[in-house]
């Protein structure tokens, strides 16, 4: 099954094409959030390089969050538009699962961290098995200090991955000491190739998402929603 994978949940834009568990091609651009301009040209370029068209695809995969609210909406709209227009299946995969997949065979606990601002991270806690990851916690937005306290109780090495490393590495190092580990540079950022592998697993199990009901995982409200609710409360008080 040939799958086009799209990840725009962070400042990194990623596109990949896979055939089953074989990765045919991948493009990653870490040039910040202009996904509305980049995604479709990247899709066209990669498909052209592989001598494929949208009609050759069997499914479209997309990260469903958490992450940048704007980036998530652009990615989901692009994926749904392509799937609907070409009559293809849709596969939506949580962003944190994809980040953790980068460290599938690392020993110990795997903790993807995405910078959620306000000294918080989006995260979940995973343990690596032989070929699959086991998620040990809910997806959550949490303060760095609270997450470190949770991880400390596990009494194991903790491998961090994601853009939260650049923002909070020093804090985690101070709070966790020798148990703190960081992914290698080539694994630390999101990869559409990781999404492609998880999407291929789901496709093999016939786990597709409804084109009209697939939703994004925000975890918390956007700043605009918080401010709007605050204004409404002030008006009603």
N, C-alpha and C positions, 0 to 999 in steps of 0.2 A: 504494500500500500504506500503510495507516494503522498507525503504530507508536507505542506508548506507551514512553517512555524514562524510566528511573529511575536516579538517581545518589545514592548515600548513602555513597560511599567516603571522604568527608572530613566535617568538621563542617557543611558546606553540604549542605542537602537540595534536590534538584532534580528536577522532573517536567516532561516535555514531551510533546506530541503532534504528530506530523508526518504529512503525506500526501505520500509521495515526498520531494522536496527542499523542500517547502513547510512551514514551521513554522506550525502552527495555534495553538499556545498553549504557554506556559512559565511555571512558577512556581519561584522561587529563594528559599530562606530561609537566611540565614546566622546562625542562632540556636543553633548548637552541637548536640552529639549527643543528640538525643531522637528519633532516626529511627523507633524502634519505635512511637512515638506519632503521628508526623507523616505517614509515607508514605501510608498508606491514606486518611486524610482528604484529603490533597492530591490523590491520584489521583481520588477521587470528586468533589472540587470542580472540578478541571479538566475532567473528562469531562462533568460536569453543565453547566458553562459552554459547552462546545462541543456540547451536545445529543447526546452520544455515550454508548454503554455499552461494557462490556468486550466484548460480542458483536460490536460494530462494528470492533474492532481486528483486525489481521492478524498482528501480532507484538508481543512485549514485548522491549525492549532494556534492558540493565543494564551498569553498569561492573563489571569483574571484578577490579580492583585494579592496582597496590598501593594501600594506604590504611589507614584505620582497620579493624582486624580485626573489631570488632563491627559497624561500619557496613557493611562489605562483606558480612558474613553476613546481615544484615537485608535488604539490597538484593537479594541473590541469592535468598534464601528468598522474598521478596515477589514477585520476577519469576517464579520457577519456579512458585510457587503459583498466580499469575494465569494463567500459560501453561498449566499442567496443567489447572486447573479449567475454563478456557474453550476448551481445545483449540487454543491459539495457538502460533506458532513463537517460538523464543527466539534472541536475538542478544546475545552477550557481547563487550564491547569493553574493552581495557585503559584504565585511568584516565589514564595518561600520554598516550596517543594523543588522548584527548578534550581534555585540557588544551592540548596542542600545537595542536589544531585551532582553538582560540581565536585563534591568531596565524597562520593559514594564509597570509595574503598579506603578512606582515611580511618585510622583507629580511634576509638573513643567517642565522645559526644560531638555532634555537629550542630552548630548554632549560626544559621544565617541571620545577619542583622542589616536592616535597611534604615537609613537615617530618616526618622519621622519628624525631625525638628523638635524644638522644646526639650532637648536632652532626653528624648525618647527614641526607641527603635521599634520597628516592626520585626517580629521574630517568631520562631517556633523552635522547639528542641527536638533533635532527631538522634537516633542511634543507627549506625551503619551495620547492616548484615552482610551476607556474602554477595548478594546481587540486588538487594532492595534496602530502602531506608524505612525505618520504623519511626513514625512521629510520636513523640512522648508528651506533647503539650498541645494546647489550642493555639491558633494563630492569635497574636496579641500585639497591642501597642503598649509599651512598658518603659518606665524609667530605667536608665542604665544601672543604677544602684540596686533596684529591685531585681532585675534580671541576674545581675552578678550574685545576689544572695541566693536565688533559686539554683543557679549553676554550682555554687560552692557546696550545696548540700549533696550533690551527686558524687563528690570526691573522685572525679575522673578528669583526664585531660579534656579540654574544651577547644574545638577547632572553630574559629570564626571565619565567615565568608560574607562578602557583600560590601556595598558602599559605606555601610556604617563603620567598617574597620578604619577607614581614613579619618572619620570624625571622632571615633571613641576608643581607638586602640590603647592610648595611654591610660585612660580611665579603667578599662578592663584589665590591663596589665597590673595596675596598682591594686585593684580589688581582688584579683584572682591569683596573682603571683605566678609561680612556676607551672600552674595548671593551664595557663593561657597560651594558646597556639593560634597562628594565623595562616590562612591558605597561601599557597604560592601565588605570585603575581598573576600568572596566566589563568588561575582558577578563581581569582577573588571577585571578579565582576560577573554580572549575569551573562549567560550564553544561550543563544537560541538553539544551539546544538543540544544542550541539556533538556530544554523544552521538547525538542524533537524526539529524544529518547523516551521521555515520559509519555508523550503523545502516542508513540508507536506501541508502547505497552498497553495503553488504554484502547487503542484501535484493535489490537489483537484480541482483546477481551470484549469487543463490541460495546465499549463504554463511550458513547458519543453524547453530546449535549444538544438540547433542544435549541434550535436557532433563535426562537423568539423568547425563551424563558431563561437562557443563560445569563447570569448576573455577575457583576463585579464584586470583589471582596474588598471593601474599604476599611473595615475594622472600626474606624472612628469617623466622625463627621469632619467635613472640610472646614477650613477656617471661615469661609464665606457663610456656611450654614450656622456655625457657632455665633458669628457676629449678627446674623439675621435674627436668630432666636433671642439673643440678648436685647436687640432693639425692640422685638415684639414684647418681651417681658417688661422693658422700661415703659413702653407705651401703655401697657395694660395695668401698670402698678399705680 
